Amino acid sequence: MLRTPASALALAHPGAIASNGWPQCRDRHDERTAVTSPDTPETRPDAPGRTETDDHTTDDAPTSPAEVDLTGVRGWLFDLDGVLTPTAIVHMHAWSRLFTPYLEAHGVAPYVEGDYFAYIDGKPRYDGVRSLLESRGIRIPEGEVTDGPEVDTVHGLGNRKNGAFNATLADEGVAPYPASVAFLDAVIGAGCRVAVVSSSKNAPSVLAAAGIDDRFTIVVDGLVAAREGIRGKPAPDMFDRAAELLGLPATACAVVEDAESGIRAGADGDFALVVGVDRGVGRDTLRELGADVIVDELDELLPAVERAAATRMTSENPDERAAE
């Protein structure tokens, strides 16, 4: 279900062109809100891997990653932080560097690690600033996106955090999850199209630092969402936009997420599959929010990718099947 007009082409990175000839779209921050989606794997009748007997299955019988049916999946929509790269720690360090002295100066409860997950993780940057400040009863002007990092506004603080993030990324670097790269290369090799969907505005620099930017011609990030007026996660609109830019219907695309808001976005959309990567949210929560299949690492899905590729190849070449 596309919520953004097809004519709203992404121009976040001038001169970049996607493989389908459209302008190329080129980080993640939504709230981890444990709200169960009404469209869960148990209630979605066309969920991949579902059989008629699944109407009577319970939460004690989750879908096996190796057995899930991926035959109809032609596009993969990946969140970035926590799915492809462990940049959440970089974000956590940057937010701590921003808010530890700021909250201390305001004489309110100090910043703790739990604040990141409760108020910041997964949200667009300025929403994260706003949410954290509201938790401490601090009200400051919104300001403008052009505010410098020294300005005491929501946008000024957000820009200050972005500077801290880029400095930390430059100092510490980031390496992609090996299992995620193996899976990414496998689905590309199987002929699937891929895109990154991230609420953050640092996706290009993170992908480049991780050395995987060459795998993606479509990246829908916070810059694209702001420019095109696309609702961020937990709404499914950014994923819808990525599917559109890949030239595929949402029903032919799988969403891969680790954050609660991202899982909700996938479950609330009309996607073929929602894969939850458990980086600490917990399997029960991911399933309650709408994940169809849950993995610790994406390479657990490799047998299913290989089987789907073989099935498609056979169906496209019926003479081969006859020869067998």
Secondary structure, DSSP 8 states (H G I E B T S, - for coil): ---S-TT----SSTT-B-TTSSB-----B--------SS-TTT-TT-TT--GGGGG--TTS---TTT---TT--EEEE-SBTTTB-THHHHHHHHHHHHHHHHHHTTSS---HHHIIIIITBS-HHHHHHHHHHHTT-------TT--TTS-SHHHHHHHHHHHHHHHHHHH-----HHHHHHHHHHHHTT-EEEEE-SSS-HHHHHHHHT-GGG-S-EE-HHHHHHHT---TTSSHHHHHHHHHHT--GGGEEEEE-SHHHHHHHHHTT-SEEEEE-SSS-HHHHHHHT-SEEESSGGGGHHHHHHHHHHHHHHH-HHHHHH-
